[in-house]
Amino acid sequence: MKLTKTHTIEDLMEGCKAGNGKMQELLYKQTASKMLAVCMRYAKDRMEAEDSLQMGYIKIFQKISEYRGEGSFEGWMRRVMVNTAIESYRKNIKSLNVVSIDDAYEQPSTGIDLNKLGMQDLMKVIQNLADGYRMVFNMYAIEGYSHREISEMLGISEGASKSQLSRARAILKQEIIKLEGINYATYTG
């Protein structure tokens, strides 16, 4: 994959492994917007996402020699960013909104047309979720972690992970329906 006229991703990786500041800067410039989008899904605001992004790049540059070439380099970077965001969350956690498993339920599909909603609208809805709901939703629905993995990473029970996901889905559904109503009124009014 060619990123610039003269530097491939492999060139940038080798330069970063050698501690070359120029190559680190080029890698950052080429990938920061994608990695910020990953961090934004886990953060409650842009400032928190930018903090996670910066910490994530520090880890990437420190641990780049640990990348074994299995899978894509971008995927490896993404995993570093997700883990950094989770670590930040765990450090800042004050209270986790846990819903009883008895209160958890699966919501049936309502046929919501997500194409009418903008990406910014969806990101805002996700970011407005309570911290615990947002973390579990992103880890399960976006990153593909199992409830067992989530429980281990966040230090909660599997049942709490399941109930957090269920509640997050219910809240997201309600907020999307509200947004769709607003968007529908905007398009027809």
Phi, psi and omega per residue, in radians:
M1 nan 2.165 -3.117
K2 -1.670 2.168 -3.097
L3 -1.743 -0.667 3.136
T4 -2.295 3.086 -3.128
K5 -1.086 -0.563 -3.052
T6 -2.093 -0.121 -3.054
H7 -2.194 2.163 3.018
T8 -1.547 2.974 3.096
I9 -1.059 -0.601 3.112
E10 -1.130 -0.718 3.081
D11 -1.058 -0.787 -3.132
L12 -1.113 -0.732 3.125
M13 -1.078 -0.813 -3.138
E14 -1.100 -0.726 3.095
G15 -1.091 -0.704 3.108
C16 -1.169 -0.678 3.097
K17 -1.066 -0.592 3.135
A18 -1.430 -0.048 3.127
G19 1.391 0.343 -3.135
N20 -1.284 1.967 -3.098
G21 -1.076 -0.616 3.132
K22 -1.146 -0.731 3.124
M23 -1.191 -0.643 3.073
Q24 -1.085 -0.750 3.125
E25 -1.102 -0.759 3.125
L26 -1.115 -0.728 3.110
L27 -1.091 -0.766 3.118
Y28 -1.040 -0.856 -3.113
K29 -1.077 -0.612 -3.099
Q30 -1.348 -0.432 -2.993
T31 -2.117 -0.187 -2.999
A32 -1.038 -0.694 -3.085
S33 -1.139 -0.708 3.106
K34 -1.166 -0.716 -3.109
M35 -1.247 -0.567 3.070
L36 -1.117 -0.678 3.113
A37 -1.068 -0.670 3.078
V38 -1.099 -0.847 -3.122
C39 -1.108 -0.628 -3.130
M40 -1.074 -0.563 -3.138
R41 -1.161 -0.462 -3.090
Y42 -1.724 -0.298 -3.053
A43 -1.631 2.731 3.094
K44 -1.485 -0.285 3.081
D45 -2.737 3.018 -3.065
R46 -1.112 -0.674 -3.115
M47 -1.072 -0.768 3.106
E48 -1.120 -0.683 3.117
A49 -1.127 -0.717 3.132
E50 -1.156 -0.638 3.052
D51 -1.080 -0.790 3.108
S52 -1.104 -0.685 3.118
L53 -1.049 -0.836 -3.129
Q54 -1.104 -0.782 3.106
M55 -1.109 -0.662 3.122
G56 -1.083 -0.746 3.122
Y57 -1.187 -0.628 3.063
I58 -1.029 -0.795 3.116
K59 -1.123 -0.722 3.128
I60 -1.036 -0.830 -3.108
F61 -1.187 -0.572 3.111
Q62 -1.305 -0.577 -3.007
K63 -1.934 0.207 -3.052
I64 -1.059 -0.503 3.124
S65 -1.202 -0.280 3.113
E66 -1.422 -0.227 3.085
Y67 -1.189 2.130 -3.024
R68 -1.700 0.053 3.137
G69 1.427 0.137 3.087
E70 -1.544 2.070 -3.062
G71 1.388 -3.138 -3.092
S72 -1.363 2.613 3.085
F73 -1.125 -0.685 3.108
E74 -1.081 -0.676 3.082
G75 -1.098 -0.701 3.094
W76 -1.113 -0.775 3.119
M77 -1.073 -0.730 3.136
R78 -1.044 -0.750 3.125
R79 -1.082 -0.710 3.094
V80 -1.063 -0.767 -3.133
M81 -1.129 -0.756 3.115
V82 -1.075 -0.830 -3.133
N83 -1.102 -0.639 3.101
T84 -1.146 -0.754 3.113
A85 -1.107 -0.681 3.115
I86 -1.160 -0.747 3.095
E87 -1.053 -0.742 3.116
S88 -1.064 -0.781 3.118
Y89 -1.040 -0.827 -3.103
R90 -1.100 -0.620 3.108
K91 -1.205 -0.602 -3.048
N92 -1.665 -0.017 -3.058
I93 -1.154 2.276 3.058
K94 -1.931 -0.814 3.059
S95 -2.619 2.458 -3.132
L96 -1.837 2.195 3.109
N97 -1.299 1.713 -3.122
V98 -1.792 2.287 3.114
V99 -1.784 2.401 3.105
S100 -0.995 2.476 3.120
I101 -1.058 -0.497 3.105
D102 -1.147 -0.470 -3.140
D103 -1.549 -0.163 -3.112
A104 -1.366 2.468 3.117
Y105 -2.696 2.701 3.090
E106 -1.520 2.385 3.133
Q107 -1.631 2.303 3.063
P108 -1.230 2.701 3.127
S109 -1.174 2.480 3.139
T110 -1.929 0.075 -3.135
G111 1.238 0.574 3.135
I112 -1.203 2.328 3.119
D113 -1.576 1.709 -3.109
L114 -1.228 -0.270 3.124
N115 -1.150 -0.442 3.139
K116 -1.338 -0.376 3.141
L117 -1.553 2.468 3.073
G118 -1.407 2.754 3.118
M119 -1.031 -0.675 3.137
Q120 -1.103 -0.663 3.104
D121 -1.086 -0.816 3.140
L122 -1.115 -0.753 3.127
M123 -1.060 -0.717 -3.131
K124 -1.128 -0.733 3.124
V125 -1.087 -0.785 3.138
I126 -1.125 -0.754 -3.132
Q127 -1.146 -0.447 3.138
N128 -1.408 -0.137 3.057
L129 -1.120 2.638 3.019
A130 -1.008 2.651 -3.039
D131 -0.867 -0.877 -3.101
G132 -1.091 -0.753 3.114
Y133 -1.086 -0.798 -3.112
R134 -1.079 -0.771 -3.118
M135 -1.108 -0.875 -3.101
V136 -1.128 -0.760 3.132
F137 -1.015 -0.869 -3.130
N138 -1.107 -0.757 -3.105
M139 -1.144 -0.674 -3.094
Y140 -1.456 -0.956 -3.000
A141 -1.377 -0.573 -3.070
I142 -1.728 -0.852 -3.061
E143 -1.514 -0.362 3.085
G144 1.478 0.331 3.080
Y145 -1.240 2.640 3.043
S146 -1.444 2.888 3.107
H147 -1.117 -0.569 3.094
R148 -1.103 -0.820 3.135
E149 -1.110 -0.725 3.121
I150 -1.086 -0.770 -3.115
S151 -1.075 -0.681 3.126
E152 -1.206 -0.735 -3.084
M153 -1.241 -0.621 -3.095
L154 -1.717 -0.142 3.138
G155 1.260 0.630 3.096
I156 -2.175 2.942 3.118
S157 -1.346 2.817 3.074
E158 -1.088 -0.672 3.103
G159 -1.074 -0.700 3.106
A160 -1.144 -0.674 3.099
S161 -1.080 -0.789 3.140
K162 -1.115 -0.732 -3.122
S163 -1.234 -0.627 3.082
Q164 -1.083 -0.756 3.129
L165 -1.118 -0.778 -3.131
S166 -1.074 -0.779 3.141
R167 -1.168 -0.705 3.106
A168 -1.055 -0.754 3.121
R169 -1.089 -0.737 -3.141
A170 -1.108 -0.759 3.134
I171 -1.141 -0.794 3.132
L172 -1.043 -0.740 3.130
K173 -1.034 -0.828 -3.140
Q174 -1.074 -0.762 -3.102
E175 -1.205 -0.653 3.116
I176 -1.168 -0.703 3.094
I177 -1.066 -0.730 3.091
K178 -1.074 -0.807 3.138
L179 -1.096 -0.721 3.126
E180 -1.079 -0.671 3.097
G181 -1.100 -0.737 3.114
I182 -1.153 -0.817 -3.138
N183 -1.110 -0.691 3.135
Y184 -1.102 -0.766 3.141
A185 -1.122 -0.635 3.131
T186 -1.156 -0.744 -3.105
Y187 -1.268 -0.539 -3.064
T188 -1.733 -0.320 -3.040
G189 -1.544 nan nan
